[in-house]
Amino acid sequence: MPDPVIRAEGLGKTFRTGQQALTIFSGLTFRVNEGESVALVGESGAGKSTLLHILGALERPTAGKVIFRGTALGSLNERQLANYRNREIGYVWQNCHLLPEFTARENVALPLRIDGNAEKPSLRAADRLLERVGLADRVNHQSGELSGGEQQRVAIARALVAGPRLLLADEPTGNLDERTGETVMRMLLSLVREDKLAILVATHNPAFAALCDRMFRFEHGRLRQSGR
């Protein structure tokens, strides 16, 4: 069996407001292996985004633990968690969050620049990724000059540029029409398989979820593996 890139053990999340407590999910135990794509499906508010935030160390769980390549995230200090977020994880959100004053290549190079890499090699790496996502002729265009599908391709290139081992994608096609969304989804999964990454995709679209290797469905705060 392939080694897990990330696994959850008894993961739970509860939000508290005054005397009230709202449990989003509890007892989640699963793994995502190297080179594997896993879809998360469920209604809005089921906990998909919260789970991705916890796996990406943007939020802390109330119970249980997340283990990334043998290391529990709860054992890391803030500096180590920042390195984990910037180097080991790639994020693709529904809204691309591109900087409008930057070109496509500058947006893609941004994670490398934040990590202290020199400008020229960072831009060269960005150009290579933009070529892989079919935007070699759009590298100097600002986000406002790109279509929605092209903007999401830039966001995918940005997620891959630092060489992460895990991608977390939260409704990556949610703002796209069906045809463009399918093209982007197939391209994303193809890149993941080429690089032998792990990816966890939250989506409302059952057809897109069926493109993944496995599918989990959120039901009443629990995860159930579902047929495709």
Backbone torsions as a table, in degrees:
resi	resn	phi	psi	omega
1	MET	NA	135.9	178.8
2	PRO	-60.2	153.7	178.1
3	ASP	-71.2	141.0	177.0
4	PRO	-72.0	135.1	171.3
5	VAL	-77.6	-42.2	178.8
6	ILE	-143.9	145.4	175.6
7	ARG	-144.9	150.9	177.7
8	ALA	-114.7	140.5	178.2
9	GLU	-127.8	110.9	176.9
10	GLY	59.0	36.6	-171.8
11	LEU	-73.1	135.4	177.7
12	GLY	-143.7	153.5	177.8
13	LYS	-142.1	124.2	177.6
14	THR	-127.3	131.7	174.9
15	PHE	-102.0	137.8	-178.7
16	ARG	-119.0	133.7	174.3
17	THR	-130.6	105.8	-176.1
18	GLY	62.9	-123.4	-179.9
19	GLN	-90.3	-3.0	-176.2
20	GLN	-97.1	146.2	178.5
21	ALA	-130.8	134.4	178.2
22	LEU	-121.4	112.1	178.8
23	THR	-88.0	117.8	-179.8
24	ILE	-78.8	-46.3	175.9
25	PHE	-157.4	164.1	179.6
26	SER	-154.3	152.4	173.7
27	GLY	66.0	27.3	-179.1
28	LEU	-78.4	123.2	177.8
29	THR	-132.7	119.1	-179.6
30	PHE	-163.5	173.3	177.8
31	ARG	-142.5	153.4	172.8
32	VAL	-126.2	122.7	-173.6
33	ASN	-91.9	165.1	176.2
34	GLU	-57.6	132.7	178.4
35	GLY	75.8	10.5	-175.0
36	GLU	-108.2	140.7	174.2
37	SER	-109.7	129.6	-178.0
38	VAL	-127.4	129.2	178.7
39	ALA	-98.8	142.1	171.7
40	LEU	-112.0	120.5	178.8
41	VAL	-122.4	157.1	-178.7
42	GLY	157.3	164.9	-178.8
43	GLU	-67.7	160.8	174.2
44	SER	-58.3	136.6	-178.3
45	GLY	87.1	-0.5	-178.3
46	ALA	-72.1	-22.8	178.5
47	GLY	121.1	6.7	-176.4
48	LYS	-61.6	-49.8	-178.6
49	SER	-65.8	-40.0	178.7
50	THR	-61.1	-41.7	178.3
51	LEU	-62.5	-44.2	178.9
52	LEU	-62.7	-38.9	178.3
53	HIS	-62.4	-38.7	179.5
54	ILE	-69.7	-43.5	179.1
55	LEU	-63.7	-31.3	178.6
56	GLY	-89.1	8.0	178.7
57	ALA	61.4	30.2	172.9
58	LEU	-92.1	-20.1	173.1
59	GLU	-137.9	160.3	177.2
60	ARG	-104.2	143.7	176.8
61	PRO	-74.4	156.7	173.5
62	THR	-80.6	-31.9	-179.0
63	ALA	-145.0	157.7	177.2
64	GLY	79.9	-170.5	-177.8
65	LYS	-149.0	157.5	175.3
66	VAL	-112.9	131.0	-178.1
67	ILE	-120.8	119.5	-179.6
68	PHE	-109.3	113.7	178.9
69	ARG	47.9	45.4	174.6
70	GLY	89.8	-5.0	-178.3
71	THR	-113.9	127.2	177.8
72	ALA	-74.3	128.2	-179.7
73	LEU	-61.0	-30.5	-179.7
74	GLY	-66.0	-15.2	179.4
75	SER	-90.6	-4.1	-176.0
76	LEU	-91.1	145.7	174.9
77	ASN	-84.3	177.9	-173.4
78	GLU	-63.0	-37.9	178.6
79	ARG	-65.3	-42.4	178.7
80	GLN	-66.5	-37.1	177.3
81	LEU	-66.1	-37.7	177.3
82	ALA	-63.6	-41.4	176.8
83	ASN	-64.0	-40.0	177.5
84	TYR	-60.0	-46.9	-178.1
85	ARG	-65.0	-36.6	-173.9
86	ASN	-87.4	-30.5	-172.2
87	ARG	-107.7	-31.8	-172.4
88	GLU	-100.0	-21.3	-174.3
89	ILE	-116.9	137.3	169.4
90	GLY	-113.1	135.8	-176.5
91	TYR	-114.4	135.5	171.7
92	VAL	-129.4	115.7	-176.7
93	TRP	-105.8	168.1	177.8
94	GLN	-61.0	-46.3	172.8
95	ASN	-90.4	129.1	-169.6
96	CYS	-65.7	-28.4	-178.9
97	HIS	57.0	39.8	174.0
98	LEU	-80.1	146.6	176.2
99	LEU	-80.3	118.6	-171.0
100	PRO	-66.0	-25.6	-179.1
101	GLU	-83.8	-6.0	-179.8
102	PHE	-98.8	151.7	171.5
103	THR	-76.6	172.0	178.2
104	ALA	-57.7	-46.8	-177.4
105	ARG	-66.2	-35.1	178.1
106	GLU	-69.0	-38.0	176.6
107	ASN	-64.1	-42.8	-178.8
108	VAL	-68.4	-36.0	-178.3
109	ALA	-74.7	-13.4	-171.5
110	LEU	-55.4	-45.9	179.4
111	PRO	-59.0	-34.8	178.6
112	LEU	-70.5	-39.0	179.2
113	ARG	-67.1	-39.6	177.7
114	ILE	-62.2	-33.3	-179.5
115	ASP	-81.3	3.1	174.2
116	GLY	94.7	9.6	179.6
117	ASN	-78.6	152.0	-179.9
118	ALA	-65.9	155.8	-173.4
119	GLU	-64.7	-50.6	-172.9
120	LYS	-62.8	-49.8	177.4
121	PRO	-63.8	-30.9	177.6
122	SER	-65.8	-41.9	178.6
123	LEU	-68.3	-36.0	176.9
124	ARG	-64.3	-42.0	176.9
125	ALA	-62.7	-39.5	177.8
126	ALA	-62.8	-42.1	179.5
127	ASP	-61.6	-39.7	179.5
128	ARG	-63.3	-42.2	179.9
129	LEU	-68.7	-40.1	179.2
130	LEU	-64.7	-32.7	174.7
131	GLU	-66.0	-39.5	-179.5
132	ARG	-64.4	-32.1	-179.8
133	VAL	-94.6	12.3	173.4
134	GLY	81.4	24.4	-177.6
135	LEU	-122.2	31.8	-179.2
136	ALA	-60.2	-27.8	-178.4
137	ASP	-92.6	6.4	-177.0
138	ARG	-122.4	13.2	-171.2
139	VAL	-61.5	-30.6	-176.1
140	ASN	-99.9	11.8	177.7
141	HIS	-89.3	140.4	173.5
142	GLN	-78.8	163.0	-171.7
143	SER	-59.6	-34.7	-179.8
144	GLY	-66.7	-15.6	178.6
145	GLU	-94.2	2.8	-177.2
146	LEU	-110.5	149.7	174.2
147	SER	-71.9	170.3	178.9
148	GLY	-60.1	-43.3	178.6
149	GLY	-64.1	-39.1	178.3
150	GLU	-66.9	-39.2	177.3
151	GLN	-61.3	-40.5	179.6
152	GLN	-69.5	-32.1	174.4
153	ARG	-64.1	-39.7	175.7
154	VAL	-61.6	-43.2	179.6
155	ALA	-62.8	-36.6	177.9
156	ILE	-67.6	-43.2	177.0
157	ALA	-60.3	-41.3	178.1
158	ARG	-62.3	-38.2	-179.9
159	ALA	-66.9	-26.7	-175.4
160	LEU	-95.1	-15.5	-165.8
161	VAL	-64.7	-29.7	-178.2
162	ALA	-86.8	3.5	178.8
163	GLY	70.1	48.6	-178.9
164	PRO	-70.2	165.5	174.4
165	ARG	-101.0	-13.5	-177.3
166	LEU	-139.3	134.5	172.7
167	LEU	-109.9	136.4	174.2
168	LEU	-117.1	119.2	-175.6
169	ALA	-122.4	118.3	-176.7
170	ASP	-108.2	102.8	-177.5
171	GLU	48.8	55.3	-173.6
172	PRO	-65.5	-15.9	179.0
173	THR	-113.8	12.0	-172.6
174	GLY	-63.1	-26.9	-179.0
175	ASN	-99.3	9.7	-175.6
176	LEU	-112.1	154.2	174.2
177	ASP	-68.6	165.9	-171.4
178	GLU	-58.3	-45.6	-176.1
179	ARG	-67.8	-46.1	178.9
180	THR	-65.4	-39.3	179.7
181	GLY	-60.9	-42.4	179.1
182	GLU	-64.9	-41.2	178.5
183	THR	-60.5	-45.0	-179.4
184	VAL	-66.5	-41.7	-178.8
185	MET	-64.5	-44.7	179.2
186	ARG	-64.2	-39.5	178.5
187	MET	-64.9	-42.8	179.5
188	LEU	-60.0	-47.3	-179.2
189	LEU	-67.0	-34.0	177.4
190	SER	-64.7	-43.3	178.4
191	LEU	-63.5	-40.5	179.6
192	VAL	-61.5	-43.6	-179.1
193	ARG	-68.7	-38.1	177.9
194	GLU	-60.3	-41.0	-176.4
195	ASP	-92.1	0.9	179.8
196	LYS	56.4	44.0	177.3
197	LEU	-91.1	171.0	168.1
198	ALA	-105.8	144.9	178.0
199	ILE	-140.3	139.0	174.1
200	LEU	-119.5	120.0	-174.0
201	VAL	-117.4	121.3	171.1
202	ALA	-91.6	126.8	-177.8
203	THR	-151.1	149.1	172.6
204	HIS	-89.9	-11.4	-171.3
205	ASN	-92.6	109.3	-177.1
206	PRO	-64.3	-30.5	178.7
207	ALA	-66.8	-39.5	178.0
208	PHE	-70.2	-39.4	178.4
209	ALA	-61.3	-34.8	-178.2
210	ALA	-68.3	-14.1	176.9
211	LEU	-76.0	-16.3	-177.6
212	CYS	-83.3	165.4	-179.0
213	ASP	-69.1	-38.2	178.8
214	ARG	-138.6	161.2	179.8
215	MET	-135.5	131.7	172.7
216	PHE	-113.3	139.3	177.4
217	ARG	-113.2	129.2	174.6
218	PHE	-78.8	124.5	176.4
219	GLU	-140.7	113.8	176.3
220	HIS	53.2	46.5	175.6
221	GLY	77.5	10.9	178.5
222	ARG	-127.0	160.3	176.4
223	LEU	-105.6	132.1	176.2
224	ARG	-125.6	126.2	178.1
225	GLN	-68.3	133.1	-173.0
226	SER	-119.2	149.4	174.4
227	GLY	-71.0	159.5	-177.3
228	ARG	-101.7	NA	NA
